[in-house]
Amino acid sequence: MVGGVLPSIYFGFDSSSVGASERSKLQQAAEYLEQNSEHHLLVEGHCDWHGTSEYNLVLGDRRANSIGDYLDTLGITPERIEKLSKGSLEATSGLSRELSSQNRRADLIVLKK
C-alpha cells in the first residue's frame, strides 16, 4: 500500500457528493490507474466527529462508493477499486465544523498487486 501518491478528495458537511472542485483530482487518479494497469486503488471514506459512530461509518461508506462510482464513469473498472469506511475512527473530536473539514474526505491509496 502506498499513500500520498494521489490527493485526498474532500466532501461537504454530511455529504457524499463529489464536488466540482474535487473532480480534477479524480481525473488525475483515473489517469494514474490507466498508466499503471497493475495497480489497484483502496478508497477509505472518512468523516468528522459530528454524528454517531454508526452514522459516520455509513457516511464513510457512501463517500467511498461515490468515489468508486465516479471513477467508473471515467473508465476505471470496479474490480480495480476496493472500498473501506473508517467513519470517524480517526477524526479529531471536539473541533468546529469548519476545522473538522479535513476529516471529511476519502483517501486514495495505491495498491500494488
DSSP file (Angstrom, degrees, kcal/mol; ACC not computed):
  #  RESIDUE AA STRUCTURE BP1 BP2  ACC     N-H-->O    O-->H-N    N-H-->O    O-->H-N    TCO  KAPPA ALPHA  PHI   PSI    X-CA   Y-CA   Z-CA
    1    1 A M              0   0    0      0, 0.0     2,-0.5     0, 0.0   110,-0.2   0.000 360.0 360.0 360.0 137.1    0.0    0.0    0.0
    2    2 A V  B     -A  110   0A   0    108,-2.6   108,-2.3     0, 0.0     3,-0.3  -0.959 360.0-171.2-131.6 114.6    1.2    3.4   -0.9
    3    3 A G        +     0   0    0     -2,-0.5   106,-0.1   106,-0.2   104,-0.0  -0.621  65.6  40.0 -96.2 161.6   -0.4    6.6    0.4
    4    4 A G  S    S+     0   0    0      2,-0.4    -1,-0.2   104,-0.4   105,-0.1   0.382  81.9 101.4  85.5  -4.6    0.3   10.1   -0.7
    5    5 A V  S    S+     0   0    0     -3,-0.3    -2,-0.1   103,-0.2   104,-0.1   0.895  88.2  34.0 -75.1 -40.9    0.6    9.3   -4.4
    6    6 A L  S    S-     0   0    0    102,-0.6    -2,-0.4     1,-0.0   102,-0.3  -0.875  94.1-107.9-115.4 147.1   -2.9   10.6   -5.1
    7    7 A P        -     0   0    0      0, 0.0     2,-0.1     0, 0.0   101,-0.1  -0.330  34.1-106.1 -73.6 154.7   -4.6   13.5   -3.4
    8    8 A S        -     0   0    0     99,-0.1     2,-0.5    -4,-0.0    99,-0.2  -0.427  27.7-129.0 -72.7 153.5   -7.5   13.1   -1.0
    9    9 A I  E     -B  106   0A   0     97,-2.6    97,-2.3    -2,-0.1     2,-0.3  -0.926  22.9-148.3-107.1 128.7  -11.0   14.0   -2.1
   10   10 A Y  E     -B  105   0A   0     -2,-0.5     9,-0.5    95,-0.2     2,-0.3  -0.733   9.7-160.7-104.5 149.0  -12.9   16.4    0.3
   11   11 A F        -     0   0    0     93,-2.5    93,-0.1    90,-0.3     3,-0.1  -0.836  21.4-108.1-123.3 157.1  -16.6   16.5    0.9
   12   12 A G    >   -     0   0    0      5,-0.4     3,-1.6    -2,-0.3     2,-0.1  -0.297  60.8 -65.1 -74.3 168.6  -19.0   19.0    2.3
   13   13 A F  T 3  S-     0   0    0      1,-0.3    -1,-0.2    -2,-0.1     3,-0.1  -0.355 120.0  -5.2 -59.0 128.9  -20.6   18.5    5.7
   14   14 A D  T 3  S+     0   0    0      1,-0.2     2,-0.3    -3,-0.1    -1,-0.3   0.803 110.3 123.3  57.1  34.8  -22.9   15.4    5.8
   15   15 A S    <   -     0   0    0     -3,-1.6    -1,-0.2     1,-0.1    48,-0.1  -0.929  45.1-177.4-128.0 148.7  -22.4   14.9    2.1
   16   16 A S        +     0   0    0     -2,-0.3     2,-0.3    -3,-0.1    -1,-0.1   0.182  53.2 116.7-122.7  12.8  -21.2   12.1   -0.1
   17   17 A S        -     0   0    0     -5,-0.1     2,-0.7     1,-0.1    -5,-0.4  -0.652  69.7-121.9 -83.4 136.0  -21.5   14.0   -3.4
   18   18 A V        -     0   0    0     -2,-0.3    -7,-0.1    48,-0.1     5,-0.1  -0.686  32.7-136.0 -78.3 116.7  -18.2   14.6   -5.3
   19   19 A G    >>  -     0   0    0     -2,-0.7     3,-1.6    -9,-0.5     4,-0.8  -0.321  16.7-113.3 -73.7 156.1  -18.0   18.4   -5.7
   20   20 A A  G >4 S+     0   0    0      1,-0.3     3,-0.7     2,-0.2     4,-0.5   0.847 116.2  58.0 -56.5 -36.6  -17.0   20.1   -8.9
   21   21 A S  G 34 S+     0   0    0      1,-0.2    -1,-0.3     2,-0.1     4,-0.2   0.683 107.0  48.5 -69.9 -17.1  -13.7   21.3   -7.3
   22   22 A E  G X> S+     0   0    0     -3,-1.6     4,-1.2     1,-0.1     3,-0.7   0.561  87.3  85.2 -97.9 -11.1  -12.7   17.7   -6.5
   23   23 A R  H <X S+     0   0    0     -4,-0.8     4,-2.0    -3,-0.7     5,-0.2   0.822  82.1  59.6 -66.5 -32.0  -13.4   16.1   -9.9
   24   24 A S  H 3> S+     0   0    0     -4,-0.5     4,-2.1     1,-0.2    -1,-0.3   0.846 101.8  55.7 -65.2 -31.0  -10.0   17.1  -11.4
   25   25 A K  H <> S+     0   0    0     -3,-0.7     4,-2.0     2,-0.2    -1,-0.2   0.881 107.7  48.1 -66.2 -37.2   -8.3   15.0   -8.6
   26   26 A L  H  X S+     0   0    0     -4,-1.2     4,-2.5     2,-0.2    -2,-0.2   0.837 108.3  54.1 -73.1 -31.7  -10.4   12.0   -9.6
   27   27 A Q  H  X S+     0   0    0     -4,-2.0     4,-2.4     2,-0.2    -2,-0.2   0.909 108.5  50.4 -63.1 -41.2   -9.4   12.6  -13.3
   28   28 A Q  H  X S+     0   0    0     -4,-2.1     4,-2.3     2,-0.2    -2,-0.2   0.903 110.1  49.5 -61.8 -42.6   -5.8   12.6  -12.1
   29   29 A A  H  X S+     0   0    0     -4,-2.0     4,-2.5     2,-0.2    -2,-0.2   0.910 110.4  50.3 -63.8 -42.4   -6.4    9.3  -10.2
   30   30 A A  H  X S+     0   0    0     -4,-2.5     4,-2.3     2,-0.2    -2,-0.2   0.911 110.6  49.4 -62.9 -42.5   -8.0    7.7  -13.3
   31   31 A E  H  X S+     0   0    0     -4,-2.4     4,-2.0     2,-0.2    -1,-0.2   0.906 110.3  51.2 -63.1 -41.4   -5.0    8.8  -15.5
   32   32 A Y  H  X S+     0   0    0     -4,-2.3     4,-1.2     1,-0.2    -2,-0.2   0.936 111.4  47.0 -60.0 -46.8   -2.6    7.3  -12.9
   33   33 A L  H  < S+     0   0    0     -4,-2.5     6,-0.2     1,-0.2    -2,-0.2   0.853 110.1  53.1 -66.6 -34.3   -4.5    4.0  -12.9
   34   34 A E  H  < S+     0   0    0     -4,-2.3     3,-0.4     1,-0.2    -1,-0.2   0.880 112.4  45.0 -65.5 -37.5   -4.6    3.9  -16.7
   35   35 A Q  H  < S+     0   0    0     -4,-2.0     2,-0.3     1,-0.2    -1,-0.2   0.659 118.3  44.5 -79.8 -17.1   -0.8    4.4  -16.8
   36   36 A N    ><  +     0   0    0     -4,-1.2     3,-2.2    -5,-0.2    -1,-0.2  -0.652  66.6 171.1-128.1  72.9   -0.3    1.8  -14.1
   37   37 A S  T 3  S+     0   0    0     -3,-0.4    -1,-0.1    -2,-0.3    -2,-0.1   0.668  74.5  60.7 -64.0 -17.8   -2.5   -1.1  -15.1
   38   38 A E  T 3  S+     0   0    0     -3,-0.1    75,-1.3     2,-0.0    -1,-0.3   0.584  91.8  87.0 -84.1  -9.3   -1.0   -3.4  -12.4
   39   39 A H  E <   -C  112   0A   0     -3,-2.2     2,-0.2    -6,-0.2    73,-0.2  -0.626  57.0-166.6 -93.3 149.8   -2.1   -1.1   -9.6
   40   40 A H  E     -C  111   0A   0     71,-3.0    71,-2.7    -2,-0.3     2,-0.4  -0.668  17.5-122.1-119.9 178.7   -5.4   -1.0   -7.8
   41   41 A L  E     -Cd 110  81A   0     39,-2.8    41,-3.3    69,-0.2     2,-0.5  -0.988   8.4-157.1-132.6 134.8   -6.9    1.6   -5.5
   42   42 A L  E     -Cd 109  82A   0     67,-3.1    67,-3.0    -2,-0.4     2,-0.6  -0.958  14.5-159.3-105.3 123.2   -8.2    1.4   -1.9
   43   43 A V  E     -Cd 108  83A   0     39,-3.1    41,-2.5    -2,-0.5     2,-0.6  -0.918   4.4-164.2-105.3 116.2  -10.7    4.2   -1.2
   44   44 A E  E     -Cd 107  84A   0     63,-2.4    63,-2.3    -2,-0.6     2,-0.5  -0.898   8.6-148.6-103.3 117.7  -11.0    5.0    2.5
   45   45 A G  E     -Cd 106  85A   0     39,-2.8    41,-3.1    -2,-0.6    42,-0.9  -0.748  19.5-174.0 -87.5 127.2  -14.1    7.0    3.4
   46   46 A H  E     - d   0  87A   0     59,-3.2    59,-0.4    -2,-0.5     2,-0.3  -0.846   6.9-169.3-121.0 155.9  -13.6    9.3    6.5
   47   47 A C        -     0   0    0     40,-2.7    43,-0.1    -2,-0.3    57,-0.1  -0.890  25.3-107.9-135.1 164.9  -15.9   11.6    8.5
   48   48 A D        -     0   0    0     -2,-0.3    43,-0.1     2,-0.1    45,-0.1  -0.256  44.6 -96.2 -82.2-177.6  -15.6   14.2   11.1
   49   49 A W  S    S+     0   0    0     43,-0.4     2,-0.1    -2,-0.1    39,-0.1   0.578  89.7 108.5 -81.8  -9.1  -16.7   13.5   14.7
   50   50 A H  S    S+     0   0    0     50,-0.0    -2,-0.1     6,-0.0   -36,-0.1  -0.464  71.5  24.5 -68.1 138.0  -20.2   15.0   14.4
   51   51 A G  S    S-     0   0    0     -2,-0.1     2,-0.1     4,-0.1    37,-0.0  -0.180 102.7 -52.6  94.9 169.1  -22.9   12.3   14.4
   52   52 A T     >  -     0   0    0      1,-0.1     4,-2.5    -2,-0.1     5,-0.2  -0.350  48.2-113.6 -77.0 160.8  -22.9    8.8   15.9
   53   53 A S  H  > S+     0   0    0      1,-0.2     4,-2.0     2,-0.2    35,-0.2   0.902 118.1  51.1 -58.4 -42.2  -20.2    6.3   15.1
   54   54 A E  H  > S+     0   0    0      2,-0.2     4,-1.8     1,-0.2    -1,-0.2   0.931 110.7  47.2 -63.7 -46.5  -22.8    4.1   13.3
   55   55 A Y  H  > S+     0   0    0      1,-0.2     4,-2.6     2,-0.2    -1,-0.2   0.921 111.4  51.6 -61.0 -43.7  -24.0    7.0   11.1
   56   56 A N  H  X S+     0   0    0     -4,-2.5     4,-2.7     1,-0.2    31,-0.3   0.837 105.7  54.6 -66.6 -32.9  -20.4    8.0   10.3
   57   57 A L  H  X S+     0   0    0     -4,-2.0     4,-1.8     2,-0.2    30,-0.3   0.914 111.2  45.7 -64.3 -40.9  -19.5    4.5    9.2
   58   58 A V  H  X S+     0   0    0     -4,-1.8     4,-2.4     2,-0.2    -2,-0.2   0.915 113.4  49.1 -66.8 -42.9  -22.4    4.6    6.8
   59   59 A L  H  X S+     0   0    0     -4,-2.6     4,-2.4     2,-0.2    -2,-0.2   0.904 109.7  51.8 -64.1 -41.4  -21.5    8.1    5.6
   60   60 A G  H  X S+     0   0    0     -4,-2.7     4,-2.2     1,-0.2    -1,-0.2   0.881 109.8  50.2 -61.2 -37.8  -17.9    7.0    5.1
   61   61 A D  H  X S+     0   0    0     -4,-1.8     4,-2.6     2,-0.2    -2,-0.2   0.910 109.3  50.6 -65.5 -43.2  -19.1    4.0    3.1
   62   62 A R  H  X S+     0   0    0     -4,-2.4     4,-2.3     2,-0.2    -2,-0.2   0.888 110.3  50.6 -62.5 -38.6  -21.3    6.3    0.9
   63   63 A R  H  X S+     0   0    0     -4,-2.4     4,-1.7     2,-0.2    -2,-0.2   0.929 111.2  47.1 -65.3 -45.3  -18.3    8.6    0.3
   64   64 A A  H  X S+     0   0    0     -4,-2.2     4,-2.2     1,-0.2    -2,-0.2   0.910 113.1  49.8 -62.4 -41.6  -16.1    5.7   -0.7
   65   65 A N  H  X S+     0   0    0     -4,-2.6     4,-2.8     1,-0.2    -1,-0.2   0.878 106.8  54.0 -66.1 -37.7  -18.8    4.3   -3.0
   66   66 A S  H  X S+     0   0    0     -4,-2.3     4,-2.2     2,-0.2    -1,-0.2   0.871 108.8  49.7 -66.4 -34.1  -19.3    7.7   -4.7
   67   67 A I  H  X S+     0   0    0     -4,-1.7     4,-2.6     2,-0.2     5,-0.2   0.938 111.9  48.1 -66.0 -46.4  -15.6    7.9   -5.5
   68   68 A G  H  X S+     0   0    0     -4,-2.2     4,-1.9     1,-0.2    -2,-0.2   0.911 112.0  49.6 -59.5 -43.3  -15.8    4.4   -6.9
   69   69 A D  H  X S+     0   0    0     -4,-2.8     4,-1.6     2,-0.2    -1,-0.2   0.904 111.3  48.9 -62.7 -42.0  -18.9    5.3   -9.0
   70   70 A Y  H  X S+     0   0    0     -4,-2.2     4,-0.8     1,-0.2    -2,-0.2   0.919 110.3  50.2 -66.6 -42.5  -17.2    8.4  -10.3
   71   71 A L  H ><>S+     0   0    0     -4,-2.6     5,-2.4     1,-0.2     3,-0.5   0.853 105.3  58.6 -63.7 -33.1  -14.1    6.5  -11.3
   72   72 A D  H ><5S+     0   0    0     -4,-1.9     3,-1.6     1,-0.2    -1,-0.2   0.895 101.9  53.5 -61.2 -39.9  -16.3    4.0  -13.1
   73   73 A T  H 3<5S+     0   0    0     -4,-1.6    -1,-0.2     1,-0.3    -2,-0.2   0.731 105.4  55.7 -67.2 -19.8  -17.6    6.8  -15.2
   74   74 A L  T <<5S-     0   0    0     -4,-0.8    -1,-0.3    -3,-0.5    -2,-0.2   0.345 129.2 -96.7 -93.1   5.5  -14.0    7.7  -16.1
   75   75 A G  T < 5S+     0   0    0     -3,-1.6     2,-0.6     1,-0.3    -3,-0.2   0.532  79.7 135.3  96.8   7.0  -13.4    4.1  -17.3
   76   76 A I      < -     0   0    0     -5,-2.4    -1,-0.3    -6,-0.1    -2,-0.1  -0.807  55.5-125.9 -90.5 120.8  -11.8    2.5  -14.3
   77   77 A T    >   -     0   0    0     -2,-0.6     3,-2.0     1,-0.1     4,-0.2  -0.350  12.6-123.2 -68.9 144.1  -13.4   -0.9  -13.7
   78   78 A P  G >  S+     0   0    0      0, 0.0     3,-1.7     0, 0.0    -1,-0.1   0.751 107.1  71.0 -58.2 -24.8  -14.9   -1.6  -10.3
   79   79 A E  G 3  S+     0   0    0      1,-0.3    -2,-0.1   -39,-0.0    -3,-0.0   0.713  95.0  54.5 -65.3 -18.8  -12.6   -4.6   -9.9
   80   80 A R  G <  S+     0   0    0     -3,-2.0   -39,-2.8   -40,-0.1     2,-0.5   0.411  99.0  74.6 -93.7   1.8   -9.7   -2.3   -9.5
   81   81 A I  E <   -d   41   0A   0     -3,-1.7     2,-0.3   -41,-0.2   -39,-0.2  -0.961  56.6-172.2-124.5 121.1  -11.2   -0.3   -6.6
   82   82 A E  E     -d   42   0A   0    -41,-3.3   -39,-3.1    -2,-0.5     2,-0.4  -0.835  14.0-152.7-103.9 147.9  -11.6   -1.6   -3.1
   83   83 A K  E     +d   43   0A   0     -2,-0.3     2,-0.3   -41,-0.2   -39,-0.2  -0.952  16.0 174.3-128.0 143.5  -13.6    0.5   -0.6
   84   84 A L  E     -d   44   0A   0    -41,-2.5   -39,-2.8    -2,-0.4     2,-0.6  -0.990  20.9-142.6-146.9 133.8  -13.4    0.8    3.2
   85   85 A S  E     +d   45   0A   0     -2,-0.3   -39,-0.2   -41,-0.2   -24,-0.1  -0.875  18.7 173.9 -99.0 126.1  -15.2    3.1    5.6
   86   86 A K  E >   -     0   0A   0    -41,-3.1     3,-2.5    -2,-0.6     4,-0.3   0.451  23.5-172.1-100.2  -6.8  -13.2    4.4    8.5
   87   87 A G  E 3   -d   46   0A   0    -42,-0.9   -40,-2.7   -31,-0.3     3,-0.3  -0.236  64.9 -32.3  51.5-131.4  -16.2    6.6    9.6
   88   88 A S  T >  S+     0   0    0    -35,-0.2     3,-1.2   -42,-0.2    -1,-0.3   0.144 104.2 115.6-104.3  18.2  -15.0    8.9   12.4
   89   89 A L  T <  S+     0   0    0     -3,-2.5    -1,-0.2     1,-0.3    -2,-0.1   0.822  87.3  31.2 -58.8 -33.3  -12.5    6.4   13.9
   90   90 A E  T 3  S+     0   0    0     -3,-0.3    -1,-0.3    -4,-0.3     2,-0.1   0.290  94.8 119.5-108.5   8.8   -9.5    8.7   13.0
   91   91 A A    <   -     0   0    0     -3,-1.2     2,-0.7   -43,-0.1   -43,-0.1  -0.418  68.3-117.6 -76.9 149.6  -11.2   12.0   13.4
   92   92 A T    >   -     0   0    0     -2,-0.1     3,-0.7     8,-0.1   -43,-0.4  -0.786  36.5-138.4 -84.4 119.0  -10.1   14.6   15.9
   93   93 A S  T 3  S+     0   0    0     -2,-0.7     3,-0.1     1,-0.2   -43,-0.0  -0.393  74.8  31.9 -80.7 156.6  -13.1   15.2   18.3
   94   94 A G  T 3  S+     0   0    0      1,-0.3    -1,-0.2    -2,-0.1     2,-0.1   0.372  81.4 131.8  85.6  -3.6  -14.3   18.5   19.6
   95   95 A L    <   -     0   0    0     -3,-0.7    -1,-0.3     1,-0.1   -46,-0.1  -0.428  61.7-104.9 -77.9 156.2  -13.3   20.6   16.6
   96   96 A S     >  -     0   0    0     -2,-0.1     4,-2.0     1,-0.1     5,-0.1  -0.238  36.1-102.4 -68.0 167.3  -15.8   23.0   15.0
   97   97 A R  T  4 S+     0   0    0      1,-0.2     4,-0.3     2,-0.2    -1,-0.1   0.892 123.8  50.7 -60.1 -38.8  -17.4   22.1   11.7
   98   98 A E  T >4 S+     0   0    0      1,-0.2     3,-1.2     2,-0.2    -1,-0.2   0.943 113.1  43.1 -65.2 -47.3  -15.0   24.4    9.9
   99   99 A L  G >4 S+     0   0    0      1,-0.3     3,-0.7     2,-0.1    -1,-0.2   0.766 108.1  61.4 -70.4 -24.0  -11.9   22.9   11.5
  100  100 A S  G >X S+     0   0    0     -4,-2.0     3,-2.0     1,-0.2     4,-0.6   0.501  74.6  98.3 -78.0  -3.4  -13.3   19.4   11.0
  101  101 A S  G X4 S+     0   0    0     -3,-1.2     3,-0.9    -4,-0.3   -90,-0.3   0.798  73.6  61.6 -59.4 -29.4  -13.4   19.8    7.2
  102  102 A Q  G <4 S+     0   0    0     -3,-0.7    -1,-0.3     1,-0.2    -2,-0.1   0.715  99.9  56.2 -70.4 -18.4  -10.1   18.0    6.8
  103  103 A N  G <4 S+     0   0    0     -3,-2.0     2,-1.5     1,-0.1    -1,-0.2   0.652  87.2  82.8 -83.2 -16.8  -11.7   14.9    8.3
  104  104 A R  S << S+     0   0    0     -3,-0.9   -93,-2.5    -4,-0.6     2,-0.3  -0.652  77.5 100.1 -90.5  84.5  -14.5   14.9    5.7
  105  105 A R  E     -B   10   0A   0     -2,-1.5   -59,-3.2   -59,-0.4     2,-0.4  -0.921  66.7-123.4-154.6 171.1  -12.6   13.1    2.9
  106  106 A A  E     -BC   9  45A   0    -97,-2.3   -97,-2.6    -2,-0.3     2,-0.4  -0.996  27.5-146.2-125.1 125.7  -11.8   10.0    1.0
  107  107 A D  E     - C   0  44A   0    -63,-2.3   -63,-2.4    -2,-0.4     2,-0.7  -0.759   6.2-145.6 -91.6 138.0   -8.1    8.9    0.9
  108  108 A L  E     - C   0  43A   0     -2,-0.4  -102,-0.6  -102,-0.3     2,-0.5  -0.909  18.9-174.0-106.4 112.6   -6.9    7.2   -2.3
  109  109 A I  E     - C   0  42A   0    -67,-3.0   -67,-3.1    -2,-0.7     2,-0.3  -0.927  20.3-131.6-114.4 125.2   -4.3    4.6   -1.5
  110  110 A V  E     -AC   2  41A   0   -108,-2.3  -108,-2.6    -2,-0.5     2,-0.5  -0.578  16.8-158.9 -77.6 130.0   -2.5    2.8   -4.3
  111  111 A L  E     - C   0  40A   0    -71,-2.7   -71,-3.0    -2,-0.3     2,-0.8  -0.951   6.7-149.3-110.0 121.6   -2.3   -1.0   -4.0
  112  112 A K  E       C   0  39A   0     -2,-0.5   -73,-0.2   -73,-0.2   -71,-0.0  -0.810 360.0 360.0 -92.7 110.2    0.4   -2.7   -5.9
  113  113 A K              0   0    0    -75,-1.3    -1,-0.1    -2,-0.8   -74,-0.1   0.435 360.0 360.0 -91.9 360.0   -0.9   -6.1   -6.9
